[in-house]
């Protein structure tokens, strides 16, 4: 698997100063919680005033890679404190980074949160958690986190995913693969464009997993004006219920995504921006120490107003009872 093959957009020193100073001013005015409505309102206002070079760095993904790394923001390894033992114990740790990430997300679109995930926070802490080592969620460690579309089960999933690295002493790689780099036969594309199987809620959404409605069947692939798009999460797709020819086509897609996958070992201060319509992402296995030095990312999800990248039939899906919360804009 190629390593580090992600386009980089380097932030200029004055952009870094503007983002960090704006974040600290917002925190000074509204306290340490990035979940407060008044803070979110200030973020929305402040994001409209960001300089043109920052807005240029936040422009849409513009290559078939489907991702890029914003680089240059500083992280004080000692100042952010130890890696939390779980998202639930993270609280407002490294709160300035929550605000920085929200400023960037708002410059790109509308940040979203979920009622059923991490208490409705707009910025999630992604850390290994004891007892969750083998799950297919961000709290796992010892297993490969399978490449997937973020929140693939939901029609209101994000268009963009932002992953900000707080700590990564072991160079644990995030994996990514773009559908626009795969090679598939026309027959496979036709099969996978049919709504044959559902995608079920992942283990981060316990309430959604108990939803009583019939799971909607969804296509894996479809075409848009910008190119091929996908909705993919094999760990939560009941493939054994599909016909043999469909399973074979799905396997070939999986193999192609693996062939074109890249591994990006984020450095502290890196912000990986992933187009969630075009790219599946995952993570290589690692051994967590639970000593305060483990890998720690912060995650924000973004919808882009006016983007037409989803099949019309998605509007009829129930979303397993989960509602997205859209940040103030």
Secondary structure, 3 states (H helix, E strand, C coil): CEECCCCEEECCHHHHHHHHHHHHHHHHHHCCCCCCHHHHHHHHHHHCCCCHHHHHHCCCCCCCCCEEEEECCCCCCCCCCCCCCCHHHHCCCCHHHHHHHHHHHHHHCEEEEECCCHHHCCCEEEECCCCCCCCCCCCCCCCCEEEECCCCCCCCCCCEEEEEEEECCCCCCEEEEEHHHCCCCHHHHHHHCCCCECCCCCCCCHHHHCCCCCCCCECCEEEECCEEEECCEHHHCCHHHCCHHHHHHHHHHHHHHHHHCEEECCCCCCEEEEECCCEEEEECCCCCCCCCCCCEEEEEEEECCCCCCCCHHHHHCCHHHCCEEECCC
